[in-house]
Amino acid sequence: MLIFVIRRVLISIPVLIASTFLTFVLVKVSGDPLQYLKSRNPRPSQTTINNEAHRLYLNHSWPAQYWHWITNLLVHGNFGPSVHGIDSVGGELRRCLFVTGRLVIFATLIALVLAVLTGVVSAVKQYSLTDYTTTFLGFLFLSMPTFWFGILLKQGGIWYNNKTGSDVFPTIGDRSIPYNGHGTLDALKDISTHMILPVIVLGLVSYAAWSRFTRASMLEVLNSDYVRLARSKGLNPRHVLIRHALRTALIPLTTVTALDTAALLGGAIITETVFQWHGMGYLFVTALSNIDFNVMLAWLLATAVIVILFNLIADLLYGVLDPRIRHA
């Protein structure tokens, strides 16, 4: 197992290096970071534009800019200066990742539990009323546009709050109490209530897709020869279902969950926009509209690292779920 882990880690290193280069190229061709100065009326002096280009290290060739950026990042942990007033790009990235992270983690946990439970039950009770009901709900949530579902829940939360004269379902922002470094119970309650509606949106949309994967995988495994052999030997049906069938059926779900969770951590842009969360989605949209290239680089690199990390975790889980893989 140790050799399996080392091999996967070593494979991830060149992928990460290649992702830094591709990220840099994509950002450089996205636009001119100094356009906000050049489009002003009256236009600033050429000296002002040159000074800004020097501050942002734009007065060098692309290879020199890439080397300057990657060495600063690796040696000093510095993502570089922001075009539009962010004091610390790395600090802002960590704050936004924390905001989006807590949303995605809870949504993923809820979606996974629901997907496994309904997928397994649907497969075991194929073509029953339970199967038809869970299939209908899955396709219902899967067919809903995320923005529409989010707006629907948001309006429902506003209606309930107005009807009851309370604020049970906050619909704007990720919290009401400002960040002050105090982990009080009021702050935790405030954060929790703000998470309810966005978590439901992300959780149910993810559950709808994952439950279909789980059901299809379970049906394939339940009809396999080794499961039928285990049943014919008189093994406990529950033991066969959980120990033999479910363990194998979870392998495809592991892949889908790893990729989807990484994508959501990179920025649940639609959900964050609907509920006005200042997380990874908001950070990327703001940086893109301002052509704030160092912020865009930080966001894309963080997303690439998250995708690679979750793929590595998925590979390791394959080894846990299927001994044939880790001994390969």
N, C-alpha and C positions, 0 to 999 in steps of 0.2 A: 504493500500500500504506500509506503514511503517513496519508493521509486516512482510509482504512479503520480504522486503529488509533485515530486521534483520535476518530472518530465512535463507536466502541465504548466508549472510555473515558468520553466525555461521557455516553453513555446509562447507564453504570454508576453515575454520581454520584447522580442522583435516586433510583435503586433503593436505593442504600446509605442515603440519608437516610430514605427511607420505612421501611426495615428497622429502623433505630434506634428509630423511633416505635412500630412494631408490636411490636418486642421489649420495649420498656418497658411497653406496655399489657398484654401477655401475662403478664409477670412480676408486675405490680401486682395482677392479678386471681387470682394463683395461691394467695394466702393471706396471713396476717398474720405479718410477720417477728418480732413481739414475742410471739407465742403461747407461745414457750418460757418467757417470764417470767410471763405471765398464768396459765399452767397449773400453776405451781409450788405446792407445798403445804409450808409456808405461803406465801401470795401476797406478793411483794415490795411495798414501799410504792409509792404512786402517784408519789412523787418519783423513785424509781429508774426506774420505767417511763417517766416524762416525760424524764428525762436520757438514757435510751437512745434514745428517739424523737428527741430533739434531736441526738444523735450521728449517727444514721442519716438525719437530715434528713426524718423522717417527719411532723413537725409542720407541714408545708406542703402546699399543694394539689398535685395531680398535675402540672399544667403547670409549677409552680415546681420540683418535684422533677425533672422531665424536663430543664428548662433547666439546673438545677444540675448534673445528672449529665452532660449532653452537653458543657457548657462546660468542666467539670473534665477530661473525657476529651480534648477537642480541644486545650485550652490546656496542661494539665499532664500529660496521659497518665495520669491517676489514675481508676481505676474506682470509687473510693469504699471505705468501710470494710466489713469483713466482719462478719456477725452473730456468727459462731462462730470467732473466734480466728485467722484467716489474716492474717498481718502485712501482706502485699502481695498483693492480688488479681491485679494484673498479673503479678507475679513467679510466682505459683502457676500462672496461666494459661499463661505461657511454658514453665514446666517440664513441665506436663502435655501441652502441644502438642508439645514435643520428644519426649516419651516415645511418644505415639501416632504422631507424624510418622514416626519411623524405622521403626515397625512397618508403617504404611500404605505408605510409599514402596517398601520391599522387596517387600511383598505385591503391590502394583500392577505393579511391573516383572516379577515372575515370572508374574503372571496375564496381562499383556499379551503377553509372549513366547509363552507356551503357547497363548493364544487365537488369535493371528495364525497361528502355525504350524499348529495343528490345524484351524482354520477354513479356511485356504487349501487345505490338503491334502484335507480332507473335500469341499470344493467341487470341486476339480479331479478327484478320484477319487470322484465321486458314486456312491452305491449299491455301493461296493466294501466289502471286509472292513474296510479302514482307516476308511472313513466310518462303518460301523456300530459299530466299536469306539469311535471318538472320540465318536460320538453317545451311546452307552451310558454312557461315563464322564462326559460332560457332564451328562446327565440324572441320573446317580447323585449327583454332587456337588451338583447344583442342588436335588435333592429332600431332601438331608440338612439337618435343622435345625442351625443354626450351633452352638447350645449343646450339642447331642448330639454333633456331630462334634468339637467342642472337648474335651468330657469324654472321648470315646473316645480321642483322641490323648493327652490328659493321663494317662489310666490306662495307656495303652501306654508312655508315657515313664516312669512310675513303675515299671511292671513291668520294663522294660529296665534301669533304673538299679539296681533291687534284684537283678536277675539277674546283672548284671556287676559290681556293687559299685562303680559309678562314678556320676558326675553329668553324663553327656553331655547329657541332656535335662532341664534345670531346668523345673519345672512351676509354680512360684509366684514371682510378682513379675517386674519387668523387669530386675532385676540383684541380685546378692548383695553386691558391693563397694559401700560407701556412696559418695555423691557427695562427692568431696573436691577437685575441680578439677584432678586429675592425669590426663592422658590416657595412662596406662600401657598396655602391651600386655596386662597381666592384666585391666585394666578393659574393654578392647575385646573380649577373649575372653569375659569374663563377660557383657557385653551381647549379644554375638553368639549365645552358646549359649542365652540366655533368649529370644531372638527366634525360634528354629527352629520350635517348635510353633505359636505364634500366627501366624507368617507363613504356615505351611502351611495353617492353617485359613482365614485371610482370602484367601490367594492362590488356593486351589483353588475356594472358593465363588465368588469373582469370576470366575475363569477359566471356570467352567462356564457362566455367563450370557454372558460376552463372546464365547466361542467360537461360541455359537449365532448371535449377531449377525453375527460375521465370516463364518460359513458362508453365512447367508442373503443377506448383502450381496454376497458374492463370486459366488454363483450368479446373482443378478440381473444383475450387471455382465458376467459371462462370457457371458450370453445376449443382451447388448445388441448393437445394430447396429454400433456403432463398433468393438467388439472383434472381431466377425466380419469386418468390413471390413479391419482390421489383419492378421488371420490370412490373409485371401484375398490380400493383397498380398505375402505371403511373409515377413513380419517374423519375427524370431527368437521362438519361443514363450515363452521365458523373459522376453524383453524386453517382450512383450505382457502377460504375466502381472504382472510387477512394475511396469513403467512406466505402463501404461494401466489394467489392471484393479484391482490392489491399491490404487493411489493413490486411486481413486474409492471403492472399497469401504471404505476406512478412515474415511470421513466419518461414517457412522452410529456406528461404534465410538468415534470421538472424543467424540461427545455423551455416550454412555453412560459412558465412562471418566471424563470430567470430572465428571459428576454423582455417580457412585458414589464416586470418590476424595474429592470434597468431603464427602460424607456420612460416609465412614469417618474422615476427619480430624476432623470434628466430634465424633466419639466412637464408636469400635467397642465399644459398651457391652457387648454379650454376650460377645465374645471377651475383653475386658479383665476382665470379672467372673469368667469361668471360670478364667483364669490369674492373677487377682489382680494385675493391673497398675494402678498409680496414674496413669492417663493421663486423657484428656479424658472418657471414659465414667465413670470413678470420680468425677471432679470434679463432673460434672453430677448423678449420682445422689445424692452427698453433699449438694450444694447444694439439690437439690429436696427431700430428706427433712428438711433443716434450715430450709427456706424462707429460705435465705441469698440475698437478692434481688440484691445487687450481684455476687455470684459467678455467679448465674444470668444476669444481664444481660451480664456479660463473656463467658460461654460462648456464649450465643445470638448476641451481636454478632460474636464471632470466627467462629462457624459461618456466619453470614450473609456476612461478608467473604470467607471461603474459598469459599463457593458462587459468589458474584459473580465472584471472581477466576478460578476454574476455568472458569466460563462464558465469561469474557473470553478466557482462553487457548484454549478450544475455538473461539470465533469467529475468533481469529487463525489457528488451525490450519486452519480451513475455507479461509481465504484462501490459505494455502500449498498445500493439497491441490487446491483448485479455483480456477483463475484467474478464472472467471466471477464468483465471489463478491467477490473483492477489487476487481474493476473495476466492480462494480455501483454 
